[in-house]
Amino acid sequence: MFRITLLGLLLFATFAIAAPSPNIVLIYADDMGYGDLGCYGNKTIKTPNLDRLAKEGVRFTDFYVAQAVCSASRTALLTGCYPNRLGILGALSHTSRNGISAKETTLAEVCKSKGYSTAIFGKWHLGHHPEFLPTRHGFDQYFGLPYSNDMWPKHPTAKFPPLPLFDQEKVIETNPDQTQLTTWYTEHGIKFINENKNKPFFLYMPHAMPHVPLHVSDKFKGKSAGGMYGDVIEELDWSVGEILKTLKDNKLDQNTLVMFASDNGPWLNYGNHAGTAGPLREGKGTSFDGGVRVPFIARWPNHIPADSICKTPAMTIDILPTVAKIIDAELPKLPIDGKNILPLLTEPATAKSPQDAYFIFWGKELHAVRSGPWKMHFPHEYREFKKGGKDGQPADYGTNKIGLSLFNLESDIGETKDVLADNPEVAKHLQELADKIRADLGDSLTKKTGTGAREPGMIPPLKK
């Protein structure tokens, strides 16, 4: 009996050494467009590190965020839920009294349940009051901004107090030098990896850039053929390269899943301070693919085939359950909307989507549904930029409308040709899917009240 037990222990120890828990690195850009990277077709801005990441892993062509705006997008990423389920919509500011509820389970908490060290260096945007900060929601370390970098006194169209920079739960500086943000976040990420090289870790780096106002360090200023915006993107690419180098130096790169994405499409009305959506229609703030389809790259050597492409639609809500599967962690107790897409990562050319459809809201309005090659828009108003701004200043924009329409994105990536009349059965099916999500999450456009939405966290009312 002793020999069998000892042999079993030796085999278990050998397996544990051969297959340690993988590290997870998730890098999230702010307002980066689908067409901003070389591996997505950009010919002007140089992104060798992200291009190499794609060459050594998988590049998704049809990857979505849940809403084309900051807080809602990050809610979906970190909880696996449509933001409407959690009641976090739009972009929270210094006046917001809500944030992520303590009842919700974040990706960091999923990783913590398996003994991971966790850190976030960058933009949080799920509530700035103490009970909403990342250190209360699964992150061991936090350094960064609580909301967008334009929520500061120099905003061109709104009034904001000084922008706070947090270290853990303490504001250590206001109106920090934004030219150093990308560098600071990178330095913190490198230090975290070095300090946790002997145990599994989850590193989340949600960069402030390229959200306006654009800022770049002297080492990249004026270096890109893509102007100021190109400088910023190339510094972000440098940051990715530094993280990859640190993983390799610590002999961790073979056992680390690295993922890169953007929180939504580009702010098109900032002219030369904005990115490009490439072949996609419109940009941030709309439910066209220019607003909600983003770059997504993942590398995990010996698991994800190198230089592969996945054309199957996926969304940020799927990242949490996928990571949970990879690290053998339990899913959150409350219902989530995401599903495990690990097969799309490991068999990108042949695996099928676990989702019937993805639903795109703007606030509480259901704007569109994507299923297979099809995307149906429901009648709604949207922001249309009439004239681009310049030098980081916003431009005029107007309101446009789209009626009930259907697009085949495989043949019409720019959503230009409505084929609703020619595909009544497809339209009927998508309508049925939309009715189900409306019954669950609601839809203010059709005055539907959902039964599956939960309340966000709220701070107590102000005393009179």
C-alpha positions in Angstrom: 0.0 0.0 0.0 2.9 2.4 0.9 4.6 1.7 -2.5 1.3 2.4 -4.4 0.7 5.6 -2.4 4.3 6.8 -2.9 4.2 6.0 -6.6 0.9 7.9 -6.9 2.5 10.9 -5.2 5.5 10.8 -7.5 3.3 10.6 -10.6 1.2 13.5 -9.3 4.3 15.5 -8.6 5.7 14.8 -12.0 2.4 15.8 -13.7 2.3 19.0 -11.6 5.8 19.9 -12.7 5.0 19.1 -16.3 1.8 21.0 -16.4 1.8 24.0 -14.1 -1.1 26.3 -14.0 -0.8 28.8 -17.0 -0.3 32.5 -16.3 -2.9 34.8 -17.8 -2.0 38.2 -19.3 -4.8 40.4 -20.6 -3.9 43.7 -22.3 -6.8 46.0 -23.2 -6.4 49.2 -25.3 -8.8 52.1 -25.1 -10.5 53.2 -28.3 -8.1 51.4 -30.6 -9.6 50.8 -34.0 -10.0 47.5 -35.9 -7.6 48.8 -38.6 -4.9 50.3 -36.4 -2.5 47.3 -36.3 -0.3 45.9 -39.0 -1.7 42.4 -38.6 -5.1 44.0 -39.3 -4.0 45.8 -42.5 -2.5 49.0 -41.3 0.3 50.1 -43.7 1.5 53.2 -41.8 1.7 52.4 -38.1 4.4 49.9 -37.1 3.3 47.3 -34.6 6.0 44.5 -34.8 5.3 43.1 -31.3 1.6 42.7 -31.8 2.1 41.4 -35.3 4.5 38.8 -33.8 2.0 38.0 -31.2 -0.5 37.2 -34.0 2.1 35.3 -35.9 2.8 33.1 -32.9 -0.9 32.7 -32.0 -4.4 33.3 -33.3 -5.9 36.4 -34.8 -9.7 36.8 -34.6 -11.4 38.6 -37.5 -14.9 38.8 -35.9 -14.4 39.6 -32.3 -16.8 41.9 -30.5 -17.3 44.0 -27.4 -20.7 44.1 -25.8 -21.2 47.9 -26.1 -19.1 50.5 -27.8 -18.3 52.5 -24.7 -15.9 52.3 -21.8 -17.6 51.1 -18.6 -20.1 48.8 -20.3 -17.4 47.2 -22.3 -15.2 46.5 -19.3 -18.1 45.2 -17.3 -18.6 42.5 -20.0 -14.9 41.7 -20.1 -14.4 41.2 -16.4 -17.7 39.5 -15.5 -18.7 37.5 -18.5 -22.1 39.3 -18.5 -23.8 41.7 -20.9 -23.5 45.0 -19.0 -27.3 45.3 -19.1 -27.5 42.3 -16.8 -25.4 44.2 -14.2 -26.8 47.6 -14.7 -23.5 49.3 -15.6 -23.9 51.3 -18.8 -22.2 54.1 -20.6 -19.0 55.6 -19.1 -19.0 56.2 -15.3 -17.6 59.5 -14.1 -16.6 61.2 -10.9 -20.3 61.9 -10.2 -21.4 58.3 -10.6 -22.8 56.7 -7.5 -22.9 53.2 -8.9 -20.3 50.6 -9.7 -19.7 46.8 -9.7 -21.7 45.0 -7.1 -20.0 42.9 -4.4 -22.4 40.1 -5.5 -20.7 39.8 -8.9 -17.6 37.6 -9.6 -14.8 39.2 -11.6 -12.2 37.4 -13.7 -9.7 38.3 -11.0 -11.8 36.6 -8.4 -12.1 33.5 -10.6 -8.3 33.4 -10.8 -7.9 34.1 -7.0 -10.0 31.0 -6.3 -7.2 28.9 -7.8 -4.4 30.6 -5.9 -3.4 33.2 -8.5 -1.7 36.5 -7.8 -3.6 39.2 -9.5 -2.9 42.8 -10.6 -4.4 45.6 -12.6 -2.3 48.4 -14.0 -4.3 50.9 -16.0 -7.9 52.1 -16.3 -10.5 50.5 -14.1 -13.8 52.4 -14.9 -16.2 50.2 -12.9 -16.7 52.6 -10.0 -14.4 55.0 -8.2 -15.8 54.8 -4.6 -13.8 52.6 -2.2 -16.3 49.6 -2.3 -16.0 49.5 -6.1 -12.2 49.7 -6.5 -10.4 46.7 -8.0 -8.8 45.8 -4.6 -12.3 45.0 -3.4 -13.0 42.8 -6.4 -10.2 40.3 -6.6 -7.1 42.3 -7.5 -4.1 42.2 -5.1 -2.5 45.2 -6.8 -3.9 48.3 -8.4 -2.1 51.3 -10.0 -3.9 53.5 -12.4 -6.9 55.7 -13.2 -10.4 55.1 -12.0 -12.0 56.4 -15.2 -11.1 57.9 -18.6 -8.1 60.1 -19.0 -10.2 62.9 -20.5 -12.2 63.2 -17.3 -9.9 66.1 -16.1 -10.1 69.9 -16.0 -8.8 70.3 -19.5 -11.8 68.5 -21.1 -13.0 70.7 -24.0 -16.7 70.3 -23.5 -17.3 69.3 -19.8 -16.1 70.3 -16.3 -14.2 67.7 -14.3 -12.2 67.9 -11.1 -8.5 66.9 -11.0 -7.9 63.4 -12.4 -6.8 61.0 -9.7 -4.0 58.5 -10.0 -4.5 55.5 -7.6 -2.0 53.2 -5.9 -4.0 50.5 -4.3 -6.9 52.5 -2.6 -5.0 55.8 -2.2 -4.8 58.8 -4.5 -1.1 59.4 -4.8 -1.3 62.2 -7.4 -3.8 64.3 -9.3 -3.5 65.3 -13.0 -0.5 63.0 -13.5 1.8 63.4 -16.4 -0.1 61.4 -19.0 3.0 61.2 -21.3 4.2 58.6 -18.7 1.1 56.5 -18.3 2.0 53.8 -20.8 5.5 53.6 -19.4 4.4 53.5 -15.8 1.9 50.7 -16.5 4.5 48.8 -18.4 7.0 49.1 -15.5 4.5 47.9 -13.0 3.6 45.0 -15.2 7.3 44.0 -15.6 7.8 44.2 -11.8 4.7 42.1 -11.1 5.8 39.4 -13.4 9.3 39.3 -11.9 7.9 39.1 -8.4 5.5 36.4 -9.2 7.5 34.2 -11.6 7.4 31.2 -9.2 3.6 31.1 -8.9 0.6 31.5 -11.3 -0.6 35.1 -11.9 -3.2 37.1 -13.7 -2.0 40.4 -15.1 -4.6 42.8 -16.5 -3.3 45.9 -18.3 -6.1 48.2 -19.5 -4.1 51.0 -21.0 -5.4 54.6 -21.0 -4.3 55.1 -24.6 -5.2 55.7 -27.4 -8.2 57.4 -25.8 -8.0 61.2 -26.2 -6.3 63.3 -25.1 -3.3 61.5 -26.7 -0.1 61.5 -24.8 3.2 59.8 -25.6 6.6 59.7 -24.0 9.6 61.4 -25.5 11.0 58.1 -26.7 8.2 57.7 -29.2 7.2 61.3 -29.8 7.4 62.2 -33.5 8.7 58.8 -34.5 5.7 57.3 -36.3 4.7 58.0 -39.9 1.2 57.9 -38.5 1.5 61.2 -36.7 0.7 61.6 -33.0 -1.8 58.8 -33.1 0.8 56.5 -34.6 3.3 57.5 -31.9 0.8 56.4 -29.3 0.0 53.1 -30.9 3.7 52.3 -31.5 4.4 53.0 -27.8 1.6 50.6 -26.9 3.2 48.0 -29.2 6.5 48.6 -27.4 4.7 48.0 -24.1 3.4 44.6 -25.4 7.0 43.8 -26.5 8.4 44.6 -23.0 5.8 42.3 -21.4 6.6 39.5 -23.8 10.3 40.0 -23.2 9.8 39.8 -19.5 7.9 36.5 -19.8 10.7 35.1 -21.9 13.4 36.3 -19.6 11.7 34.5 -16.8 11.1 31.4 -18.9 7.3 31.9 -18.6 6.4 32.6 -22.2 5.6 28.9 -23.0 3.2 28.7 -20.1 1.4 32.0 -20.4 -1.8 32.8 -22.3 -1.4 36.4 -23.6 -4.5 38.1 -24.9 -4.8 41.5 -26.5 -8.0 43.5 -27.5 -9.6 47.0 -27.5 -12.5 48.1 -25.5 -14.3 49.5 -28.5 -13.7 51.1 -31.9 -12.1 54.5 -32.6 -13.5 58.0 -31.9 -13.7 59.0 -35.5 -14.5 62.6 -34.9 -11.1 63.5 -33.4 -9.5 63.7 -36.8 -5.8 63.1 -36.8 -6.0 62.1 -33.1 -8.2 59.1 -33.9 -7.7 55.6 -35.2 -9.3 53.8 -38.1 -12.0 51.2 -38.2 -10.5 49.9 -41.5 -13.2 48.4 -43.7 -15.9 48.6 -41.0 -18.8 51.0 -40.8 -18.8 53.9 -38.3 -16.9 53.8 -34.9 -17.1 54.2 -31.2 -20.5 55.1 -29.9 -22.4 53.1 -32.5 -23.5 49.5 -32.9 -22.1 49.2 -36.4 -19.1 47.0 -36.5 -16.7 50.0 -36.5 -17.9 50.6 -33.0 -18.1 47.0 -31.6 -15.7 44.8 -33.7 -12.2 45.0 -32.3 -8.8 43.4 -32.7 -8.3 40.2 -30.6 -5.1 38.3 -30.6 -4.2 35.3 -28.3 -0.9 33.4 -27.9 -0.4 30.3 -25.8 2.5 28.1 -27.2 1.8 24.4 -27.6 -2.0 25.0 -27.2 -2.9 27.7 -29.8 -1.6 27.0 -33.3 0.8 29.6 -34.5 -0.1 32.0 -37.4 -3.8 30.9 -37.3 -6.9 32.9 -38.0 -10.4 32.4 -36.4 -13.3 33.8 -38.5 -16.0 32.6 -36.0 -17.6 35.4 -34.1 -16.8 35.7 -30.4 -17.1 38.4 -27.7 -15.4 39.6 -24.5 -18.2 37.9 -22.4 -16.6 34.6 -23.4 -13.1 35.3 -21.9 -14.1 34.7 -18.2 -15.6 31.2 -18.8 -12.7 30.3 -21.1 -10.1 31.3 -18.5 -12.1 29.4 -15.9 -12.0 26.3 -18.1 -8.2 26.7 -18.7 -7.4 27.0 -15.0 -10.1 24.5 -13.8 -12.0 27.1 -11.8 -15.7 27.2 -11.0 -17.9 29.6 -12.8 -19.6 32.5 -10.9 -22.6 31.5 -8.9 -24.8 34.1 -10.5 -25.8 33.5 -14.2 -23.4 34.8 -16.8 -23.8 35.2 -20.6 -20.4 34.1 -21.8 -19.4 30.6 -22.9 -16.1 28.7 -23.1 -14.5 29.4 -26.5 -11.3 27.5 -25.8 -11.9 25.3 -28.9 -11.9 28.5 -31.0 -8.4 29.2 -29.6 -7.0 25.7 -30.0 -8.8 24.7 -33.2 -9.6 28.1 -34.8 -10.2 26.8 -38.3 -12.7 24.1 -37.5 -14.3 24.7 -34.1 -17.9 25.8 -33.9 -19.2 28.7 -31.8 -20.9 27.7 -28.5 -23.2 30.8 -28.8 -26.3 31.0 -30.9 -25.9 34.8 -31.2 -24.4 37.9 -29.8 -26.5 40.9 -28.8 -25.4 44.5 -29.2 -27.0 47.1 -26.9 -26.5 50.8 -26.6 -27.5 51.7 -23.1 -30.8 49.9 -22.6 -31.6 49.8 -26.3 -31.2 46.5 -28.2 -29.6 47.7 -31.5 -28.4 44.6 -33.2 -27.9 40.8 -33.2 -25.0 38.9 -34.8 -25.4 35.2 -35.6 -23.1 33.4 -38.0 -22.5 35.7 -41.0 -25.7 37.6 -40.3 -26.2 40.9 -38.5 -29.6 42.4 -38.0 -30.1 46.0 -36.9 -33.3 47.0 -35.2 -34.6 50.5 -35.9 -32.6 53.0 -33.9 -30.9 56.4 -33.9 -27.1 56.6 -34.0 -24.4 59.2 -33.8 -23.0 60.1 -37.2 -19.9 62.3 -37.5 -20.4 65.0 -40.0 -17.0 66.6 -40.0 -13.9 65.4 -38.3 -12.0 67.5 -35.7 -8.3 68.0 -35.6 -5.5 68.3 -33.0 -7.5 66.3 -30.5 -10.6 68.5 -30.5 -14.1 67.0 -31.0 -16.0 67.8 -34.2 -19.6 68.3 -35.0 -21.8 65.3 -35.3 -25.4 64.7 -36.0 -28.1 62.0 -35.5 -28.9 59.5 -38.1 -31.4 56.6 -38.2 -31.3 53.1 -39.4 -34.4 51.0 -39.9 -34.8 47.2 -39.6 -32.1 45.8 -41.8 -30.0 42.7 -42.4 -26.4 42.4 -43.6 -24.3 39.4 -44.6 -21.0 40.4 -43.1 -19.1 37.7 -45.0 -19.8 39.4 -48.3 -20.5 42.9 -47.0 -18.1 43.7 -44.1 -19.0 47.4 -44.3 -22.7 46.9 -43.7 -23.7 48.7 -46.8 -26.2 46.4 -48.6 -29.5 45.6 -46.8 -30.6 42.0 -47.8 -33.6 41.8 -45.4 -36.1 41.4 -48.2 -34.2 38.4 -49.7 -33.8 36.5 -46.5 -37.1 36.3 -44.6 -36.3 33.1 -42.8 -33.0 34.4 -41.5 -34.8 37.6 -40.3 -37.5 35.6 -38.6 -34.9 33.5 -36.7 -32.9 36.6 -35.6 -36.2 38.2 -34.4 -36.9 35.2 -32.3 -33.4 35.3 -30.7 -33.9 39.1 -30.1 -37.3 38.4 -28.4 -35.6 36.0 -26.0 -32.9 38.4 -24.9 -35.5 41.2 -24.6 -37.4 38.9 -22.2 -34.2 38.4 -20.2 -32.5 41.8 -20.2 -35.2 44.2 -21.5 -35.1 46.7 -24.4 -36.1 50.3 -23.9 -36.7 50.7 -27.6 -39.6 48.2 -27.5 -40.5 49.1 -23.9 -39.7 45.5 -22.8 -38.8 44.9 -19.2 -36.4 42.0 -18.6 -36.5 39.6 -15.7 -32.8 38.6 -15.6 -31.2 42.0 -15.0 -29.5 42.6 -11.6 -28.8 45.8 -9.7 -25.4 47.5 -9.8 -23.6 48.3 -6.6 -24.7 51.7 -5.2 -23.2 53.9 -2.5 -25.7 55.2 0.2 -27.7 58.3 -0.7 -26.1 61.6 0.1 -27.2 63.1 3.5 -29.2 66.3 3.1 
